[in-house]
Amino acid sequence: MPSKWPSLVSGIAGALLLVSCGGGSTSPYGGGGGGGTPPADCASSGASATITATSSFTFSPSTATISAGQKVCWVNNTGIAHTVTSDDARFTGGNLPSPGTVVVTFPTAGSYAFHCSIHLPPTYNMTGTITVQP
């Protein structure tokens, strides 16, 4: 007469596997084990203006006006790396990973044009201007 133990053990093991793997995650950033990366934001940067790299390969807004001594924060949550590059090397932005931010302080009044050196016109429109008032 065959034993019912193998079937019973197999059924219990299967149920335990479903319970341990089937739990939903309450974290918006990935699994319950702490995986994933939270989206980047500029809230704690102290910036006076925020510019977002968009999934349509633009900066939004493409212009910002601040006062001398204030900061601009660029944020990227697109899943694609970008850069914040000065057109004339008057400021240093650098790599803008995803997720990530770049914060630049503009101490002097003037007009500062920038672009993404990875996604250049005319194919992409990742350009903009920061206007710094005295």
C-alpha positions as CSV (number, residue, x, y, z in Angstrom):
1,M,0.0,0.0,0.0
2,P,1.6,3.4,-1.1
3,S,2.4,5.9,1.6
4,K,0.5,9.3,1.6
5,W,3.5,11.1,3.2
6,P,5.3,12.1,0.0
7,S,2.2,13.7,-1.3
8,L,1.5,15.5,2.0
9,V,5.1,16.8,2.3
10,S,5.1,17.9,-1.3
11,G,1.8,19.8,-0.8
12,I,3.0,21.5,2.3
13,A,6.3,22.5,0.7
14,G,4.4,24.0,-2.3
15,A,2.1,26.0,0.0
16,L,5.1,27.4,2.0
17,L,6.8,28.4,-1.3
18,L,3.7,30.3,-2.4
19,V,3.4,32.1,0.9
20,S,7.1,33.1,1.1
21,C,7.2,34.4,-2.6
22,G,3.8,35.7,-3.0
23,G,3.8,38.6,-0.6
24,G,3.2,42.1,-2.1
25,S,5.7,44.9,-1.6
26,T,4.6,48.0,0.1
27,S,7.7,49.9,-1.2
28,P,7.3,51.9,-4.4
29,Y,11.0,51.4,-5.2
30,G,11.2,47.7,-5.6
31,G,11.0,44.5,-3.7
32,G,10.5,44.1,0.1
33,G,14.2,43.4,0.4
34,G,15.3,47.0,0.0
35,G,16.0,46.7,-3.7
36,G,15.4,49.5,-6.2
37,T,16.4,53.2,-6.1
38,P,14.1,56.0,-5.0
39,P,13.5,58.7,-7.6
40,A,15.8,61.7,-7.4
41,D,14.4,65.1,-6.6
42,C,15.6,68.6,-5.9
43,A,13.6,69.3,-2.7
44,S,16.5,69.2,-0.3
45,S,19.0,71.0,-2.6
46,G,18.0,74.6,-1.7
47,A,17.7,75.4,-5.3
48,S,15.6,78.4,-6.5
49,A,14.7,76.7,-9.8
50,T,14.3,73.1,-10.9
51,I,14.7,71.8,-14.5
52,T,13.7,68.3,-15.4
53,A,15.1,66.1,-18.1
54,T,12.1,64.6,-19.8
55,S,11.5,61.2,-21.5
56,S,10.9,63.2,-24.7
57,F,14.5,64.4,-24.6
58,T,14.0,68.0,-23.6
59,F,14.7,70.0,-20.5
60,S,11.5,71.3,-18.9
61,P,11.3,74.2,-18.4
62,S,14.1,75.1,-20.9
63,T,14.6,78.5,-19.2
64,A,14.9,79.7,-15.6
65,T,15.5,83.0,-14.0
66,I,17.2,83.3,-10.7
67,S,19.2,85.9,-8.7
68,A,23.0,86.0,-8.4
69,G,24.1,83.5,-5.7
70,Q,21.1,81.2,-6.1
71,K,21.1,77.5,-7.3
72,V,19.5,75.6,-10.1
73,C,18.8,71.9,-9.7
74,W,18.5,69.6,-12.7
75,V,16.7,66.3,-12.0
76,N,16.6,63.1,-14.1
77,N,14.2,60.2,-13.5
78,T,13.9,59.1,-17.2
79,G,16.0,55.9,-17.0
80,I,18.5,57.4,-19.5
81,A,21.7,59.2,-18.6
82,H,22.1,62.9,-19.6
83,T,24.5,65.7,-18.9
84,V,24.3,69.4,-17.9
85,T,26.9,71.0,-20.1
86,S,27.6,74.8,-20.4
87,D,27.7,76.0,-24.0
88,D,30.7,78.2,-23.3
89,A,32.3,76.4,-20.2
90,R,31.2,79.2,-17.8
91,F,29.8,76.7,-15.4
92,T,30.3,73.0,-14.6
93,G,27.3,70.8,-14.4
94,G,28.5,67.3,-15.4
95,N,26.8,64.0,-15.6
96,L,23.1,63.7,-14.9
97,P,22.5,60.0,-14.2
98,S,19.0,58.5,-13.8
99,P,17.9,58.8,-11.1
100,G,20.1,61.8,-10.2
101,T,20.4,65.5,-9.8
102,V,23.0,68.2,-10.6
103,V,23.0,71.4,-8.6
104,V,24.9,74.5,-9.8
105,T,25.3,77.8,-8.0
106,F,25.4,80.9,-10.2
107,P,27.3,83.6,-8.4
108,T,27.4,86.2,-11.2
109,A,24.6,87.9,-13.3
110,G,24.4,86.8,-16.9
111,S,22.9,84.4,-19.4
112,Y,24.1,80.8,-19.2
113,A,23.2,78.5,-22.1
114,F,23.4,74.7,-21.5
115,H,22.8,71.4,-23.3
116,C,23.0,67.7,-22.9
117,S,26.2,66.6,-24.6
118,I,24.9,63.1,-25.2
119,H,21.6,64.1,-26.9
120,L,22.5,67.0,-29.2
121,P,20.4,69.1,-31.7
122,P,19.1,68.8,-34.3
123,T,18.0,65.2,-33.4
124,Y,17.2,66.2,-29.8
125,N,16.2,69.5,-28.2
126,M,18.0,69.2,-24.8
127,T,19.0,72.8,-24.6
128,G,18.2,75.7,-22.3
129,T,19.2,79.0,-20.7
130,I,19.6,80.2,-17.2
131,T,19.2,83.9,-16.7
132,V,20.9,85.2,-13.6
133,Q,19.8,88.7,-12.4
134,P,22.0,90.9,-10.2
